[in-house]
Amino acid sequence: MLETTAPLTAVKEALAEASEDDLRRITPRVERGPWSLHEDALAFLASLVHRVRPRHVVESGSGVSTRVLAWACAEAVPGARITLVDNDPASTAATAEALAHQDVKYQVALQTAPLALRDCGGEVAVAEFERAHANGAAFAVIAWPAFWWLEHYGALARHLETRYARCFSDPALVVYDLWR
């Protein structure tokens, strides 16, 4: 658990163990779309959840990664919450529908926090990340389909970079440690 493991160590251990997380256990089977993370990144997210056991996860965007996070959270931390920060209510609704058909034991409480297009600076996004942090979120994970947020919502990018430690970054994911 993260209480006894440094965040960077948890990320490194999750990367090493990611291949052990068998995403085929998720039913109905997860089908990737054009905006989905690759299987190795999805396995890393599941492994990180199993290692850290967060009570609250903040996710940028929604879709296949939400299903994987929901499955991993429900398996590792029953009752965990996921906050979706998404600019597309239709995508969030489709994800909720997919989650409704997932095995009952994998259900978690979802909260949607849509970004408003008028929020050009990112102040609403910052407020949503801070609200989730106040409710126990340990990491902010931004996947490549949402990287544009860090450019478009300047206040969000500045806030994350100056207030929190970037503990992992590669072409598919950026992970911020919200406990620092």
C-alpha positions in Angstrom: 0.0 0.0 0.0 1.1 3.6 -0.7 1.2 4.4 3.1 4.4 2.4 3.3 5.7 2.7 -0.2 7.1 5.9 -1.8 4.9 7.0 -4.8 7.8 6.6 -7.3 8.5 3.1 -5.9 4.8 2.2 -6.3 4.9 3.3 -10.0 8.1 1.3 -10.7 6.6 -1.8 -9.0 3.4 -1.4 -10.9 5.3 -1.1 -14.2 7.2 -4.3 -13.4 4.1 -6.2 -12.4 1.8 -4.8 -15.2 2.2 -7.9 -17.4 0.8 -10.0 -14.5 -2.6 -8.2 -14.6 -4.7 -10.3 -17.0 -7.3 -7.9 -18.5 -9.1 -10.9 -20.0 -10.7 -11.4 -16.6 -12.9 -8.3 -17.3 -16.3 -9.4 -18.6 -17.7 -8.6 -21.0 -14.3 -8.4 -22.7 -12.8 -5.0 -23.1 -12.6 -4.0 -26.8 -10.2 -1.2 -27.6 -11.2 1.7 -29.9 -9.1 4.2 -31.8 -8.8 6.5 -28.8 -8.1 3.7 -26.3 -4.9 3.1 -24.4 -2.8 0.1 -25.5 -3.0 -3.1 -23.5 0.3 -2.5 -21.8 -0.8 0.9 -20.5 -4.1 -0.5 -19.4 -2.3 -3.3 -17.6 -0.1 -0.7 -15.9 -3.2 1.2 -14.7 -4.7 -2.0 -13.2 -1.3 -2.9 -11.6 -1.0 0.6 -10.1 -4.5 0.4 -8.6 -3.7 -3.1 -7.1 -0.5 -1.7 -5.7 -1.7 1.6 -4.3 -5.3 0.7 -3.5 -6.7 4.2 -3.9 -10.0 5.2 -2.4 -10.6 7.8 -5.2 -9.2 7.9 -8.7 -9.4 11.0 -11.0 -9.4 10.1 -14.7 -9.1 12.4 -17.7 -11.5 11.2 -20.3 -13.6 8.1 -20.2 -13.9 4.8 -22.1 -11.9 1.6 -22.0 -9.5 2.9 -19.4 -12.5 3.7 -17.1 -13.7 0.1 -17.4 -10.2 -1.2 -16.5 -10.0 1.2 -13.6 -13.5 0.3 -12.4 -12.6 -3.4 -12.4 -9.2 -2.9 -10.7 -10.7 -0.5 -8.1 -13.6 -2.8 -7.3 -11.3 -5.8 -7.0 -8.6 -4.0 -4.9 -10.7 -1.4 -3.0 -14.4 -2.1 -2.9 -16.3 1.1 -2.8 -13.6 3.2 -4.5 -14.8 6.2 -6.5 -13.8 7.3 -9.9 -14.2 10.9 -11.0 -14.3 11.4 -14.7 -13.1 14.8 -15.9 -14.4 14.7 -19.5 -15.4 17.3 -22.0 -17.7 14.9 -23.9 -21.0 14.0 -22.0 -21.8 11.5 -24.8 -18.6 9.6 -24.2 -19.2 9.6 -20.5 -22.7 8.2 -21.0 -21.4 5.5 -23.3 -18.9 4.5 -20.7 -21.6 4.4 -18.0 -23.6 2.1 -20.3 -20.6 -0.2 -20.8 -20.0 -0.3 -17.0 -23.7 -1.2 -16.5 -23.1 -4.4 -18.4 -19.9 -5.3 -16.6 -20.0 -7.9 -13.9 -21.8 -6.6 -10.8 -18.8 -7.2 -8.5 -16.9 -4.7 -10.6 -19.3 -1.7 -10.1 -17.9 1.5 -8.6 -19.5 4.9 -8.0 -18.8 7.2 -10.9 -18.8 11.0 -10.7 -18.7 13.0 -13.9 -17.2 16.4 -13.9 -17.5 17.8 -17.4 -15.2 20.6 -18.6 -17.0 23.6 -20.0 -15.8 24.8 -23.3 -15.8 28.4 -21.9 -13.2 27.3 -19.4 -10.4 28.2 -21.7 -7.9 28.8 -18.9 -8.6 25.6 -17.0 -9.9 27.0 -13.7 -12.9 24.6 -13.7 -10.5 21.6 -14.4 -8.2 22.8 -11.5 -11.2 23.0 -9.2 -12.3 19.5 -10.2 -8.9 18.0 -9.6 -8.6 19.7 -6.2 -12.1 18.5 -5.2 -11.1 15.0 -6.1 -7.8 15.4 -4.2 -9.6 16.6 -1.1 -11.8 13.5 -1.4 -8.7 11.2 -1.3 -7.4 10.9 -4.8 -3.8 9.9 -4.7 -2.8 10.2 -8.4 -3.9 12.1 -11.4 -3.4 10.0 -14.5 -3.7 11.7 -17.9 -3.7 9.4 -20.9 -2.5 10.4 -24.4 -6.0 11.1 -25.8 -6.3 13.9 -23.2 -2.8 15.3 -23.5 -4.4 18.2 -25.4 -5.9 19.3 -22.1 -2.5 20.2 -20.8 -2.0 22.6 -23.8 -5.6 23.9 -24.0 -6.2 24.3 -20.3 -3.1 26.3 -19.3 -4.1 26.8 -15.7 -4.5 23.1 -15.2 -1.1 22.3 -16.7 0.6 25.0 -14.5 -1.3 23.8 -11.4 -0.3 20.2 -11.8 3.3 20.9 -12.7 3.9 23.4 -9.8 1.8 21.8 -7.1 2.4 18.1 -7.6 5.2 15.8 -8.6 5.2 14.2 -12.0 6.1 10.6 -11.0 5.7 9.0 -14.3 5.7 10.1 -17.9 5.9 8.4 -21.3 4.3 8.8 -24.7 1.0 7.2 -23.4 0.6 8.4 -19.8 1.5 11.2 -17.4 1.0 10.4 -13.7 1.1 13.1 -11.0 1.5 12.3 -7.3 -1.3 14.2 -5.6 0.0 13.4 -2.1 3.0 15.7 -2.6 
